[in-house]
């Protein structure tokens, strides 16, 4: 009765939906272990949310009793519910870890990373995808022509249906450059304890395959040493790079370019000291090599950071709804963007430290990396948006920026 129960999986997404007039919580699992379309009622989700690795069977028994107005709920009934959660791959249990290990072995054997979000976040059919991207890019006023050579873009990784306006403002700029290699810095949402994850796999989308610059990936891996994840498994289901590849393929159709995909891990999980000094102490050899790649005289290199900014509201751990936090979050975002525009890395870190990262800027590590490797250039913000998810009373912000020299 006092044995600690498994915790809920941390790599699931929960989405409030309405079905036949009933409120449900849809569960999205990018690993594919959870049955597609799996949903649970809010009372069960509330119990699931309590499973943090410290709860016991008796704790859950008391929660169910409160939900049922004090009616006794037997331990067999609670165990049956837990068994159902485990059978459904919702718990961080041995069953889940075995399933994940099978998928990891399968992914490791592949030379090409298949698209993970096609047919879900964007069309799987090539012609339909081209129409979708064309619509996104042409329904917004043209972005002004850049003054100088484009060195880098900051663009969102939020769902295309939400961020289409800001994606357009960022990627319209790509009409003015023809890079031979593209470094994409993504956010490693499933990268737990490493600063970076690299992969030498090519990237496949409905529009074709983008070749990986394996020689340069190897150089980066050698330079990074133990700050690089041993596995490229975090790339399997990650959308922050994948969403960029479809725009790059569409806009650079017929161009011969290679991809250098880099996922950036959480600063919080890698460092006890939230400081640029601590970051550079570990990451400098890797950053130096990446800077040399970006400034290589042979061919033109473009850097793309696929990031979102603030995540606010109950969905992201705040007690208050997003509407009460958005003014502070927007001010913080704009301070960060000003630091980026001026390539002021010290002030960028200071701004985040001053608020204790309370607004959950998920792109911080990728942007911190970008600041260390860009050559001298000028940044400008092209667009910014704060999107509200009404069912969760939460919000996410994102921006389009470009850097020219």
C-alpha positions in Angstrom: 0.0 0.0 0.0 2.9 2.4 0.7 5.0 1.3 -2.3 5.7 4.3 -4.7 3.9 4.0 -8.0 5.4 4.7 -11.4 5.3 8.3 -12.6 3.4 9.5 -15.7 5.5 9.6 -18.8 7.0 13.1 -19.3 7.1 12.9 -23.1 3.4 12.9 -23.8 1.2 15.8 -25.0 -2.3 16.4 -23.5 -4.8 18.3 -25.5 -8.3 19.3 -24.3 -11.0 18.3 -26.9 -14.7 18.1 -27.2 -16.3 14.9 -28.5 -20.0 14.3 -28.8 -20.5 17.2 -26.3 -18.1 15.6 -23.8 -14.9 17.2 -22.6 -11.9 14.8 -23.0 -8.1 15.0 -22.8 -6.5 13.7 -26.1 -3.1 12.0 -25.6 -0.5 12.5 -28.3 2.5 10.3 -28.2 5.2 11.0 -30.8 6.8 7.6 -30.1 3.7 5.9 -31.3 3.3 3.5 -28.4 0.0 5.0 -27.2 -2.9 4.1 -29.5 -3.7 7.0 -31.9 -6.8 8.9 -30.8 -6.5 7.7 -27.1 -8.4 10.1 -24.8 -9.3 10.1 -21.1 -12.0 12.0 -19.1 -10.7 14.9 -17.0 -11.2 13.2 -13.6 -8.8 10.4 -14.7 -6.4 12.9 -16.2 -6.3 14.7 -12.8 -5.3 11.4 -11.2 -2.7 10.7 -13.8 -1.2 14.2 -13.3 -0.6 13.3 -9.6 1.6 10.3 -10.6 5.0 12.0 -10.0 6.9 9.0 -8.7 6.2 9.8 -5.0 2.5 8.6 -4.8 1.3 5.4 -3.2 -1.7 3.2 -3.9 -3.3 4.7 -0.8 -2.8 8.2 -2.1 -4.7 7.4 -5.3 -7.4 5.6 -3.3 -8.0 8.8 -1.3 -8.2 10.9 -4.5 -10.7 8.5 -6.1 -12.8 8.6 -2.9 -12.9 12.4 -3.0 -13.9 12.4 -6.6 -16.8 10.0 -5.8 -18.0 12.0 -2.8 -16.5 9.8 -0.1 -17.6 6.5 -1.5 -14.9 3.8 -0.7 -12.9 2.8 -3.7 -11.2 -0.6 -3.3 -7.5 -1.3 -3.9 -8.4 -3.8 -6.6 -10.2 -1.1 -8.5 -7.3 1.3 -8.2 -4.9 -1.4 -9.3 -7.1 -2.1 -12.3 -6.9 1.5 -13.4 -3.1 1.6 -13.0 -2.9 -1.6 -15.0 -4.9 0.0 -17.8 -2.6 3.0 -17.8 0.4 0.8 -18.0 -1.1 -1.4 -20.7 -1.7 1.8 -22.6 1.9 2.9 -22.3 1.1 5.9 -20.2 3.3 5.2 -17.3 7.1 5.4 -17.0 7.3 1.7 -16.3 9.3 -1.3 -17.5 6.8 -1.9 -20.2 7.2 1.6 -21.6 11.0 1.5 -21.4 11.0 -1.8 -23.3 8.8 -0.4 -26.0 10.9 2.7 -26.3 14.1 0.6 -26.5 12.6 -1.4 -29.4 11.8 1.8 -31.3 15.2 3.2 -30.6 17.0 0.2 -32.0 14.8 0.4 -35.2 15.6 4.1 -35.6 19.3 3.6 -35.1 19.4 1.2 -38.0 18.0 3.8 -40.5 20.1 6.0 -42.8 17.2 8.4 -43.4 15.0 10.0 -40.8 11.4 9.7 -42.0 9.0 12.6 -41.5 7.4 12.2 -38.1 4.6 14.8 -38.4 3.5 14.5 -42.0 -0.2 13.6 -42.2 -0.7 15.1 -38.7 0.7 18.7 -38.6 1.0 19.1 -42.4 -0.1 17.2 -45.5 1.6 13.9 -46.4 0.9 14.4 -50.1 3.6 16.4 -51.8 1.3 18.4 -54.0 -1.0 19.2 -51.2 1.9 20.2 -49.0 3.2 22.6 -51.7 -0.2 24.2 -52.0 -0.3 24.6 -48.2 3.2 26.2 -48.1 2.4 28.4 -51.0 -0.7 29.7 -49.3 1.2 30.3 -46.1 3.9 32.3 -47.8 1.7 34.3 -50.2 -1.2 35.4 -48.0 1.1 37.8 -46.0 2.6 41.1 -47.3 6.1 40.5 -48.7 8.9 40.9 -46.2 11.1 43.9 -47.1 14.3 43.1 -49.0 17.2 42.6 -46.6 20.0 45.1 -46.5 23.0 42.8 -46.8 23.8 39.1 -46.9 21.4 36.9 -44.8 23.3 35.0 -42.2 20.6 33.6 -40.0 16.8 33.3 -39.4 14.9 32.8 -36.2 11.5 31.2 -37.0 8.9 29.4 -34.9 8.4 25.7 -34.4 4.8 25.9 -33.2 2.1 24.2 -35.3 1.9 25.6 -38.8 -1.8 26.2 -38.5 -1.1 28.5 -35.5 2.1 30.2 -36.6 1.5 30.6 -40.3 1.8 34.4 -40.3 5.1 34.4 -38.5 6.5 31.5 -40.5 5.7 33.5 -43.6 7.4 36.7 -42.4 10.6 34.7 -41.6 10.8 32.4 -44.6 9.9 35.0 -47.3 13.4 36.3 -46.6 14.8 33.0 -48.0 14.0 34.3 -51.5 17.1 36.4 -51.2 19.7 33.8 -50.4 21.0 30.5 -51.9 23.0 28.7 -49.2 25.0 25.5 -50.0 24.6 24.3 -46.4 22.1 25.0 -43.7 22.6 24.6 -39.9 19.3 24.1 -38.2 19.3 24.6 -34.4 16.2 22.9 -32.9 14.9 22.5 -29.4 15.4 19.0 -28.0 12.1 18.5 -26.3 13.0 14.9 -25.6 16.7 15.5 -25.0 16.9 15.0 -21.2 20.4 15.3 -19.9 22.7 16.4 -22.8 23.5 19.8 -24.2 23.3 18.7 -27.9 22.2 15.9 -30.0 23.5 15.3 -33.6 22.4 12.9 -36.3 24.1 11.9 -39.5 20.7 10.8 -41.0 19.3 12.4 -44.1 15.9 14.0 -43.6 12.9 12.9 -45.6 9.8 14.9 -46.1 6.9 14.6 -48.7 9.0 16.9 -50.9 12.0 14.6 -51.0 15.2 13.9 -49.1 17.7 16.5 -47.8 21.2 15.2 -47.6 23.1 15.4 -44.3 26.6 16.9 -44.2 28.0 13.9 -42.4 31.6 15.0 -42.5 30.8 18.3 -40.7 28.5 16.4 -38.2 31.5 14.1 -37.5 33.7 17.2 -36.8 31.1 18.6 -34.5 30.7 15.3 -32.6 34.5 15.1 -32.1 34.7 18.7 -30.9 31.7 18.3 -28.5 32.8 15.2 -26.8 30.7 14.3 -23.7 28.3 17.2 -24.2 26.9 15.4 -27.2 24.2 12.8 -26.7 25.3 9.2 -27.3 22.2 8.6 -29.4 20.4 10.5 -32.1 17.1 9.1 -30.9 15.8 12.5 -29.8 15.7 13.5 -33.5 13.2 10.8 -34.3 10.0 12.6 -33.3 11.3 16.2 -32.9 9.3 18.8 -34.8 11.4 21.9 -34.3 13.8 20.9 -37.1 11.3 18.9 -39.2 9.0 21.9 -39.6 12.0 23.9 -41.0 12.9 21.3 -43.5 9.6 21.5 -45.4 10.0 25.3 -45.9 13.6 24.9 -46.9 12.9 22.3 -49.5 10.0 24.2 -50.9 11.8 27.5 -51.2 15.1 26.1 -52.3 13.6 23.6 -54.8 16.2 22.6 -57.3 19.1 23.9 -55.1 21.8 21.6 -53.9 22.3 22.2 -50.2 23.1 20.0 -47.2 21.7 19.9 -43.7 23.5 20.1 -40.4 20.7 19.3 -37.8 21.5 20.1 -34.2 19.1 19.7 -31.3 19.9 21.8 -28.2 19.1 20.5 -24.8 17.8 22.2 -21.7 20.1 24.5 -19.8 18.3 23.7 -16.5 19.0 20.0 -16.8 22.7 20.4 -17.7 23.8 23.1 -15.4 23.2 24.0 -11.7 24.6 27.5 -12.5 22.4 29.5 -14.9 25.3 31.5 -16.5 27.0 32.1 -19.7 30.3 31.3 -18.1 29.2 27.8 -17.0 27.8 27.2 -20.5 31.0 28.3 -22.3 33.1 26.3 -19.9 31.5 23.1 -21.3 30.5 24.1 -24.8 33.4 26.3 -26.2 35.1 23.6 -28.3 31.8 22.6 -29.9 30.9 26.3 -30.4 34.2 27.2 -31.9 33.9 24.4 -34.5 30.4 25.4 -35.3 31.5 29.0 -35.8 34.2 27.9 -38.2 31.6 25.9 -40.2 29.3 28.9 -40.4 32.1 31.2 -41.6 33.6 28.7 -44.1 34.7 30.5 -47.3 33.7 27.4 -49.4 30.0 28.0 -50.1 27.5 29.9 -48.1 26.1 28.7 -44.8 22.7 29.8 -43.4 21.8 29.3 -39.8 18.1 28.7 -38.9 16.9 28.6 -35.3 13.5 26.9 -35.0 12.4 28.2 -31.6 9.4 29.5 -29.7 9.6 32.0 -26.9 7.4 32.2 -23.7 5.1 29.4 -22.6 2.7 30.7 -19.9 -0.4 29.6 -18.1 -1.5 26.5 -16.2 -0.4 24.1 -19.0 3.1 25.2 -18.3 3.1 25.2 -14.6 1.8 28.7 -13.7 -1.1 29.2 -11.2 -2.4 32.2 -13.1 -4.1 32.1 -16.6 -1.9 33.4 -19.4 -3.9 36.6 -19.7 -2.5 37.8 -16.4 1.1 37.0 -17.4 1.2 38.0 -21.0 2.3 41.6 -20.4 5.3 40.5 -18.4 6.1 37.6 -20.8 5.9 39.9 -23.9 8.2 42.4 -22.3 10.7 39.6 -21.5 10.5 38.3 -25.0 11.1 41.7 -26.5 14.1 42.2 -24.2 15.5 38.9 -25.4 14.9 39.8 -29.0 16.7 43.1 -28.5 19.7 41.2 -27.1 19.6 39.0 -30.1 19.4 41.9 -32.6 22.6 43.4 -31.0 24.3 40.0 -30.5 24.6 40.8 -26.8 25.1 37.4 -25.3 25.9 38.7 -21.7 22.7 40.7 -21.6 20.7 37.8 -23.1 21.7 35.5 -20.2 21.2 38.3 -17.7 17.7 38.9 -18.9 16.7 35.3 -18.5 18.4 35.0 -15.1 16.7 38.1 -13.8 13.3 36.4 -14.2 14.5 33.0 -13.3 13.3 31.7 -16.6 9.8 32.0 -15.2 8.2 32.3 -18.7 9.6 29.0 -19.9 11.4 30.2 -23.1 11.9 26.8 -24.7 14.2 28.2 -27.4 16.7 29.7 -24.9 19.5 27.1 -25.4 19.3 27.2 -29.2 19.3 31.0 -29.2 22.2 31.0 -26.7 24.1 28.8 -29.1 23.3 31.0 -32.1 24.6 34.1 -30.3 28.0 32.4 -29.8 28.5 31.3 -33.4 27.2 34.1 -35.6 29.7 36.4 -37.3 29.3 40.1 -36.8 25.9 41.0 -38.2 22.7 43.0 -37.5 19.5 41.5 -36.4 15.9 42.7 -36.9 12.5 41.5 -35.7 10.1 40.9 -38.6 7.1 39.7 -36.6 6.0 38.6 -33.1 2.8 36.8 -31.9 1.4 35.5 -28.6 -1.1 32.8 -29.3 -3.7 31.8 -26.7 -4.9 28.2 -26.2 -8.3 29.0 -24.7 -9.2 25.5 -23.3 -6.0 25.5 -21.1 -6.0 29.2 -20.4 -2.4 29.2 -21.6 -0.3 30.8 -24.3 2.8 30.5 -26.4 4.8 33.3 -28.1 7.0 33.1 -31.2 8.8 35.4 -33.6 10.5 35.8 -37.0 13.9 37.5 -37.1 16.7 37.8 -39.6 20.4 38.6 -39.3 22.4 40.2 -42.1 25.9 41.4 -42.7 
